[in-house]
Each structure stands twice: as structure tokens, then as C-alpha cells.
């Protein structure tokens, strides 16, 4: 199935639209899949004046609040920061991209609000918040994620990304796949959220991005260092996420083993020592060793230094599901790892350039390419 985007004029306003929404999108237009427009006052009321107790998340472009809409529907209301670099054009592009996309593993957009400088996205509400809150938080429930649930989460994320990459035309590269951007429904099934960082580009060209957006620890080396954005950047991030789901620990904020290595380094060492199961979360008492080993090997395939050596997401999903898909494990090489070390930046690998980095934050950062192939500055998001 292919999903194609309608133009802005094809979005259908609800009967209760404000002047800003009408001026931007036009009145009386029709669409097979309509999107609701909300007034600022309506969203303010639904969140009890954006009360702190209703705040359920903080994203790259602003805060997310739990709200109750006029019809009683629970919603996640994303307030876009006026200080963010996302302008009106970027906001409308985001609306255009996601308004007609439907998949069981993607968060659904309900509507939006544009009033003056105020911009909001209204999403469906997911009961269990983010994968990060369930998997990586210090107060996570002991039995919240058994192996079948973790495996289902990996498969769901793979299916959602494969849909964005292969079924949506032109394809969407998410650019910031990580545990906090994966939401969980009441059954702990995953839905990929936060398409504010998504980029559209035709399959036939390589997109060289002038702005690298993502999170250190998940960034593919060719994207972080060269600004070369392809679908394989998401594949790399997905590989890191598989290892986090299996280990129950975050790549960017955990250290492993007596040598204090990060997750990818530690996994590679265990691979070379034939001790891969040592990475498994101690809270996972019962699991299929065979399946876990296959998932780890797929993760290593996904995080290879050279993007051409990584599978596409459709193949990665198939590799997770079946032993019949051959894994080229004998050809595996140590994954490239982007790291902060004080004011330095190091990478495993031989053929990538090493721009200088200035440390600004410890997590959730944006790397901005100031000049092609030369300088990176890490800026707060």
C-alpha cells in the first residue's frame, strides 16, 4: 500500500475553525481524511491551562501535555516552542507529511492549532507513555516488559520504520529514533512518534542535509559527521535501540563492564568473546536464548560503519522474524560509535572524517553542520 500526501489545500477544517487556521489552510476545502483544527482557548481548557501536572513529556521542539478534548477524547497536545528553529513553513510541512499517514505502529495526528506565534499538534494519547519511561527509568516495573513484549516492541518499531521508508511516497526518514520517541499503548505495543524531525526526499537521490538533527548515541556516523542522510541512518538508530531493549539500559547514559564501555562497544566485545547473552537485562528471567541471540546479531548488522553494509528496514524486520533470512555475521565489523569525551569526539572506524566538537549538553542534542565536512557545534535542543 502506498500513502501519498495531499497538498495543504486538501486538508478539511472542522466547523469550529479560527481565523488563523482558515487563513493558512483555506476555507471549504475537502479531504478524504480530514484533520481537526483547535483554538488555543480550547487546548488551554483541555489541559487546565497547561498545568504542570498534565505535562507528560518534553520533546525537541517543546512540551507535551495530556488533555481532555470537548468530546471527552484523551489527547497528547504538543506545544511547539516559539524559541525553536521550526517556523511556519516547517510546521505546515509537518502537518502535510503526517495528516494522511496511518499505520498500527505510528502515532496518529488528530489535529492542530495555529494562532499567531502559537502552534500545537494534537495526537492520540498513548496510555503507557514512552518506551524510555517503561524500559529505562529508575522506577520501572519489575515485570513490565518480559521477553515476548520486548520482542513485539522491536518488531513493531521495525514495521513502522519499514512503512515510512518503503510504503510512504516520497519516503520519510525519521532522523531521531530512540526510546523516548517510541510510545506504548495500553497493551505495551509500540508507536513511533515525533515526526517534527522527519525529512522527505525522493528514493532516487541521496539527501545531503545541512542540519543534522538527532541524539548522540543513536546517530549514524555518516550522518553525524558528513551530513549524509539516507534511510540507513534510521537503520543504525534502530540497531542501537534493539540493544537497549534487550539490555534494559540506555546507550548514551550507561557504562558496561570493568572497562566502562558504552553499549555498542560492550556488545562488540561480548560478540568477540562469544558471550553475547551477558548483555541481557538481569530482570529477564525467562527468554528464548535463540531468539535473543538473533536479535542481537541483527542489531550488529544494523550498526555497521558503512551504510551499504546495513540491511534496509524491510529486511531487518524479516531477519528478526525468521531464521531463514541469512545473516552475514562472518562479515561483521566493529560498529562505529560517536562519543563525547570531555571536549573531544572520537569514532571507531577508518574512513570517516573527524570534525571538532564543542560540548554544550550531555543528552538530547542537535548537531548542526556549520560548514560542509568541517565543523560541528553541539547545541541544546
Secondary structure, 3 states (H helix, E strand, C coil): CCEECCCHHHCCCCCCCCHHHHHHHCCCCCCCCCCEECCHHHHHHHCCCCCHHHEEEEECCEEEEEEECCCCCEEEEEEECCCCCCCHHHHHHHHHHHCCCCCCCECCEEEEEEECCEEEEEEECCCCCEHHHHHCCCCCCCCCCCHHHHHHHHHHHHHHHHHHHHHEECCEECCCCCHHHEEECCCCCEEECCHHHCEECCCCCCEECCCEECCCCCCCHHHHHHCEECHHHHHHHHHHHHHHHHHCCCCCCCCECCCCECHHHHHHHHHHCCCHHHHCCCCCCCCCHHHHHHHHHHHHHHCCCCHHHCCCHHHHHHHHHCCCCCCCHHHCCCCCCEEEECCEEEECCCCCCCCECCCCCCCCEEEEEEECCCEEEEEEC
